Amino acid sequence: MRLTSNQRLVPSANKVSLQPIKDSKGTLATSEEEISEAWAQHQAKLGTPTRHELQDDAFTSEVEKEVEELVSIAESQVGQALDAEFTIKEIEEATESLNYYKAGAADGTKNPMFKCGGHTMNAKLCILFNHLRKEEVLPVGWGSTEVVNLFKEGNSTFVCFVDFRKAFDTVWHDGLWKRLWDSKVRGKPWRILRGLYRTIRSSVRIGSASSRSVRMSQGVRQGCPLSPILFNCFVDELAKRLKEANCGLLVDGRQVESLLYADDVVLLTYSAENLQSLINVVDTFCRQWHMDINVRKSKVMIVNPTKQDKETRYSFTCRDVELEQIFEYKYLGVYFTHNLCWGKAY
């Protein structure tokens, strides 16, 4: 799926205008029905797990078998720490933290309705959530999302900016259930989350209508406030493995080997050998946990290079591909340079 060179989806106040795109076969879709189906095909492909040639199949089988066993164990678990009923205070704190200007739900509800509803609204929400908690069911609509596509543009420190390919969209569900269980999220919350993700569907807004809804068998829900938390739990094991490699920088007496913000990962160390070791740790993790590294977009930078560094031709590889060495990189909207000069930021 890609846009033609002279066409794009243009966001407006309440809808996305209709623009031709190419479908999965490379045919230009121009009518509303054709464009709608092209986007549905794209979402279906995005939500269908595929086996990567470097995937660790033995580890996959081990996790899938363990999750099957955890399902049986979870059914008999009661009285877990996270099983307690919701309280009015928790609901009030949650509604108070809502952002006024977030997009509304498909049923027309928007955050200001909950923020301005006062005690009466919070009391009703508390009753609703506790009923869902008790029955371990969720409304069918909570498992559906509608996507609006927007297109946009001293010592040396060895740095690698790792680019994951569609990290949020390709989260391995069985791997996620195992990571949650290992993080002590068990019992009722574990069962409810797993039940929700068995019914996840997605459609794409096309003009004033939507494409057909398709089943999403991988990835975390787009636009859901819980998704970043689930993703962080999923990749937390990577942070642990990087720390165990003992290759990081010493910052104020503390070892720092990586910066992780959502799906943005930066590896940091003092030597070329150590950086390659950290890259290998990331590669091994991704092979096991069904994550894909975009080696063409992952870059290496040597910050504050010594004379010897400038004269040495270093080579860093990932998945048998040599990573490009650069002198400037845009990270979280800020441009970082090899000589620590501050310039533009977007």
C-alpha positions as CSV (number, residue, x, y, z in Angstrom):
1,M,0.0,0.0,0.0
2,R,1.4,3.4,-1.0
3,L,0.2,6.8,-2.1
4,T,0.7,7.9,-5.6
5,S,3.4,10.5,-6.1
6,N,0.8,13.3,-6.5
7,Q,-2.0,12.2,-4.2
8,R,-2.5,12.0,-0.5
9,L,-5.1,11.9,2.2
10,V,-5.9,15.4,3.3
11,P,-7.2,15.8,6.9
12,S,-9.9,18.4,7.5
13,A,-11.9,19.3,10.6
14,N,-14.1,16.2,10.8
15,K,-13.2,13.9,8.0
16,V,-10.5,12.9,5.5
17,S,-11.1,13.9,1.9
18,L,-11.2,11.2,-0.7
19,Q,-7.9,10.7,-2.6
20,P,-6.8,7.9,-5.1
21,I,-4.4,5.3,-3.8
22,K,-2.8,2.1,-5.1
23,D,-4.1,-1.2,-3.8
24,S,-2.0,-4.2,-2.8
25,K,-1.8,-5.2,-6.5
26,G,-0.5,-1.8,-7.6
27,T,-3.8,-0.8,-9.3
28,L,-5.0,2.7,-8.8
29,A,-8.2,2.9,-6.7
30,T,-10.2,5.9,-7.6
31,S,-13.9,5.3,-6.7
32,E,-15.0,5.5,-3.0
33,E,-15.7,1.7,-3.0
34,E,-12.3,0.9,-4.5
35,I,-10.4,3.2,-2.1
36,S,-12.4,1.8,0.8
37,E,-11.5,-1.8,-0.1
38,A,-7.9,-0.9,-0.7
39,W,-7.6,0.5,2.8
40,A,-9.4,-2.6,4.2
41,Q,-6.8,-4.8,2.4
42,H,-4.0,-2.7,4.0
43,Q,-5.5,-3.1,7.5
44,A,-6.1,-6.8,7.0
45,K,-2.4,-7.3,6.0
46,L,-1.2,-5.1,8.9
47,G,-3.3,-7.1,11.4
48,T,-2.2,-10.6,10.1
49,P,1.0,-12.0,11.7
50,T,3.6,-13.2,9.2
51,R,6.6,-15.3,10.0
52,H,9.9,-13.5,9.6
53,E,12.7,-15.5,8.1
54,L,14.9,-14.8,11.2
55,Q,12.2,-15.6,13.7
56,D,13.2,-18.0,16.6
57,D,10.6,-20.7,16.0
58,A,11.6,-22.8,19.0
59,F,11.1,-19.8,21.3
60,T,7.8,-19.1,19.7
61,S,6.5,-22.6,20.3
62,E,7.7,-22.4,23.9
63,V,5.8,-19.2,24.6
64,E,2.6,-20.4,22.8
65,K,2.6,-23.5,24.9
66,E,3.2,-21.6,28.1
67,V,0.3,-19.1,27.3
68,E,-2.0,-22.1,26.8
69,E,-1.1,-23.3,30.3
70,L,-1.5,-19.8,31.7
71,V,-5.1,-19.6,30.4
72,S,-6.0,-22.6,32.6
73,I,-4.2,-21.3,35.6
74,A,-5.8,-17.8,35.2
75,E,-9.3,-19.3,35.3
76,S,-8.8,-20.5,38.8
77,Q,-7.1,-17.3,40.1
78,V,-9.1,-15.1,42.5
79,G,-8.2,-12.4,45.0
80,Q,-5.3,-11.0,43.0
81,A,-4.1,-7.5,43.9
82,L,-5.5,-6.0,40.7
83,D,-8.9,-7.8,41.1
84,A,-10.3,-5.1,43.5
85,E,-13.4,-3.1,42.6
86,F,-13.0,0.3,41.1
87,T,-13.7,3.2,43.5
88,I,-15.3,6.6,42.9
89,K,-12.0,8.2,43.7
90,E,-10.2,6.3,41.0
91,I,-12.9,7.2,38.5
92,E,-12.7,10.8,39.5
93,E,-8.9,10.9,39.1
94,A,-9.2,9.2,35.7
95,T,-11.8,11.6,34.3
96,E,-9.9,14.6,35.7
97,S,-6.8,13.5,33.8
98,L,-8.6,13.3,30.4
99,N,-7.5,15.7,27.7
100,Y,-10.3,18.0,26.5
101,Y,-9.1,18.0,22.9
102,K,-8.7,14.3,22.1
103,A,-10.8,12.8,19.3
104,G,-14.2,11.4,20.2
105,A,-15.3,7.8,20.1
106,A,-17.3,6.2,17.2
107,D,-20.5,6.6,19.3
108,G,-20.1,10.3,19.5
109,T,-18.9,10.5,23.2
110,K,-16.1,12.9,23.9
111,N,-13.9,13.6,26.9
112,P,-15.6,16.8,28.0
113,M,-18.8,14.8,28.6
114,F,-16.9,12.7,31.2
115,K,-14.9,15.6,32.6
116,C,-18.0,17.9,33.1
117,G,-20.4,15.1,34.2
118,G,-19.5,15.6,37.9
119,H,-20.2,13.1,40.7
120,T,-23.3,11.7,38.9
121,M,-21.4,10.7,35.8
122,N,-18.5,9.3,37.8
123,A,-20.9,7.2,39.9
124,K,-22.5,5.7,36.8
125,L,-19.1,5.0,35.3
126,C,-18.0,3.3,38.5
127,I,-21.1,1.0,38.4
128,L,-20.5,0.2,34.7
129,F,-16.8,-0.6,35.1
130,N,-17.4,-2.8,38.1
131,H,-20.1,-4.7,36.3
132,L,-17.7,-5.3,33.4
133,R,-15.0,-6.2,35.8
134,K,-17.2,-8.7,37.6
135,E,-18.5,-10.3,34.4
136,E,-15.2,-10.1,32.6
137,V,-16.8,-8.8,29.4
138,L,-16.4,-5.7,27.4
139,P,-18.7,-4.0,24.9
140,V,-18.1,-5.1,21.3
141,G,-17.5,-1.5,20.3
142,W,-14.5,-1.2,22.6
143,G,-12.8,-3.8,20.4
144,S,-13.2,-1.7,17.2
145,T,-11.1,1.2,16.1
146,E,-11.4,3.6,13.2
147,V,-8.2,4.9,11.7
148,V,-7.7,8.3,10.2
149,N,-4.5,8.2,8.2
150,L,-2.3,11.3,8.3
151,F,1.0,11.4,6.3
152,K,3.9,13.5,7.5
153,E,7.2,14.2,7.1
154,G,36.1,13.9,26.4
155,N,35.4,10.3,25.6
156,S,33.8,9.2,22.4
157,T,30.3,7.9,22.8
158,F,29.2,5.3,20.3
159,V,25.4,5.6,19.6
160,C,23.0,3.4,17.6
161,F,19.5,4.7,16.8
162,V,17.4,1.6,16.3
163,D,14.4,1.8,14.0
164,F,11.7,-0.9,14.5
165,R,9.4,-1.6,11.6
166,K,5.7,-1.0,12.6
167,A,6.5,-1.8,16.3
168,F,3.1,-1.0,17.8
169,D,1.2,-2.6,14.9
170,T,3.0,-5.9,15.0
171,V,3.1,-6.7,18.8
172,W,2.9,-10.5,19.1
173,H,-0.2,-11.2,21.2
174,D,0.9,-14.5,22.9
175,G,4.2,-12.8,23.7
176,L,2.3,-9.9,25.3
177,W,0.2,-12.2,27.5
178,K,3.4,-13.9,28.7
179,R,5.1,-10.6,29.4
180,L,2.0,-9.3,31.4
181,W,1.9,-12.5,33.4
182,D,5.6,-12.3,34.2
183,S,5.0,-8.7,35.3
184,K,2.5,-9.9,37.8
185,V,-0.6,-8.8,35.8
186,R,-2.7,-11.9,36.3
187,G,-6.1,-13.0,37.3
188,K,-9.1,-10.9,36.2
189,P,-7.2,-8.1,34.5
190,W,-5.2,-10.6,32.5
191,R,-8.4,-12.5,31.4
192,I,-10.2,-9.2,30.5
193,L,-7.3,-7.9,28.4
194,R,-6.9,-11.2,26.6
195,G,-10.7,-11.3,26.0
196,L,-10.7,-7.8,24.5
197,Y,-7.8,-8.6,22.1
198,R,-9.7,-11.7,20.8
199,T,-12.3,-9.3,19.3
200,I,-10.1,-6.5,18.0
201,R,-11.2,-5.1,14.6
202,S,-10.2,-2.1,12.6
203,S,-11.5,0.1,9.8
204,V,-10.3,3.2,8.0
205,R,-12.2,6.5,7.6
206,I,-12.8,7.1,3.9
207,G,-14.4,10.5,3.3
208,S,-17.6,10.4,5.4
209,A,-17.8,6.6,5.4
210,S,-15.5,3.8,6.6
211,S,-13.9,0.7,5.0
212,R,-15.1,-2.7,6.0
213,S,-13.9,-3.8,9.4
214,V,-11.1,-6.4,9.5
215,R,-9.8,-8.7,12.3
216,M,-6.5,-7.6,13.9
217,S,-4.5,-10.6,15.1
218,Q,-1.4,-8.7,16.1
219,G,-0.5,-5.2,17.4
220,V,-1.9,-3.0,20.1
221,R,-5.0,-0.9,19.6
222,Q,-4.5,2.4,17.8
223,G,-5.7,5.4,19.9
224,C,-6.2,3.4,23.1
225,P,-4.6,5.0,26.2
226,L,-3.6,1.6,27.4
227,S,-1.6,0.7,24.3
228,P,1.6,2.5,25.3
229,I,1.6,0.8,28.7
230,L,1.1,-2.6,27.1
231,F,3.9,-1.9,24.6
232,N,6.2,-0.8,27.3
233,C,5.5,-4.0,29.2
234,F,6.2,-6.0,26.0
235,V,9.6,-4.4,25.4
236,D,10.7,-4.1,29.1
237,E,12.5,-7.4,28.7
238,L,14.8,-5.7,26.1
239,A,15.8,-3.1,28.6
240,K,16.7,-5.8,31.1
241,R,18.8,-7.7,28.6
242,L,20.7,-4.5,27.5
243,K,21.5,-3.8,31.2
244,E,22.7,-7.3,31.7
245,A,25.2,-6.9,28.8
246,N,27.1,-4.4,31.1
247,C,28.2,-2.3,28.2
248,G,26.7,1.1,28.9
249,L,28.0,4.6,29.8
250,L,28.7,5.6,33.4
251,V,26.5,8.6,34.1
252,D,26.6,10.1,37.6
253,G,27.6,6.7,39.0
254,R,24.9,4.9,37.1
255,Q,25.2,2.6,34.1
256,V,23.1,3.8,31.1
257,E,23.2,1.6,28.1
258,S,20.0,2.6,26.4
259,L,17.3,5.2,26.1
260,L,13.8,3.8,25.5
261,Y,10.8,6.0,24.7
262,A,7.9,4.0,23.2
263,D,9.4,2.4,20.1
264,D,12.4,4.8,19.9
265,V,15.5,3.0,21.1
266,V,19.0,4.4,21.4
267,L,22.0,2.3,22.4
268,L,24.9,4.1,24.2
269,T,28.4,2.9,25.0
270,Y,32.1,3.8,25.0
271,S,33.5,1.5,22.4
272,A,32.8,0.0,19.0
273,E,33.0,-3.5,20.3
274,N,30.4,-2.8,23.0
275,L,28.1,-1.1,20.6
276,Q,28.1,-4.2,18.3
277,S,27.4,-6.3,21.4
278,L,24.3,-4.1,22.3
279,I,23.1,-4.3,18.6
280,N,23.4,-8.1,18.8
281,V,21.3,-8.1,22.0
282,V,18.5,-6.2,20.3
283,D,18.7,-8.5,17.3
284,T,18.3,-11.6,19.4
285,F,15.4,-10.1,21.3
286,C,13.6,-9.2,18.1
287,R,14.1,-12.7,16.6
288,Q,12.4,-14.2,19.7
289,W,9.7,-11.7,20.2
290,H,8.6,-11.2,16.6
291,M,9.8,-7.6,16.2
292,D,11.4,-6.5,13.0
293,I,14.4,-4.1,12.7
294,N,14.5,-1.7,9.8
295,V,18.2,-1.9,9.2
296,R,18.1,0.7,6.4
297,K,16.8,3.3,8.8
298,S,18.8,2.3,11.9
299,K,21.9,4.5,12.1
300,V,25.2,4.7,14.0
301,M,26.9,7.9,15.3
302,I,30.2,8.5,17.1
303,V,29.7,11.5,19.4
304,N,32.8,13.6,20.2
305,P,35.1,11.3,18.2
306,T,38.8,11.1,19.0
307,K,41.5,11.5,16.4
308,Q,41.9,7.7,16.3
309,D,38.1,7.3,15.8
310,K,38.2,9.7,12.9
311,E,41.0,7.7,11.3
312,T,39.4,4.3,11.9
313,R,36.9,2.8,9.6
314,Y,34.4,1.2,11.9
315,S,31.8,-1.3,10.7
316,F,28.6,-2.1,12.6
317,T,26.2,-4.8,11.3
318,C,22.7,-6.0,12.0
319,R,21.2,-9.0,10.3
320,D,24.2,-9.1,7.9
321,V,23.6,-5.5,6.8
322,E,26.1,-2.8,7.6
323,L,24.5,0.1,9.4
324,E,25.1,3.6,8.0
325,Q,27.3,5.9,10.1
326,I,25.9,9.5,10.2
327,F,26.8,12.9,11.7
328,E,23.3,14.1,12.6
329,Y,20.1,12.4,13.7
330,K,16.6,13.7,14.6
331,Y,15.5,12.0,17.8
332,L,12.2,12.9,19.5
333,G,12.1,16.2,17.5
334,V,15.6,17.3,18.4
335,Y,18.6,17.1,16.1
336,F,21.7,15.5,17.7
337,T,25.1,15.9,16.0
338,H,28.4,14.1,16.4
339,N,30.1,17.3,17.7
340,L,27.3,18.1,20.2
341,C,26.3,21.3,18.4
342,W,22.7,22.4,19.0
343,G,20.8,23.7,16.0
344,K,17.3,23.1,14.6
345,A,14.5,21.3,16.4
346,Y,11.0,20.4,15.1
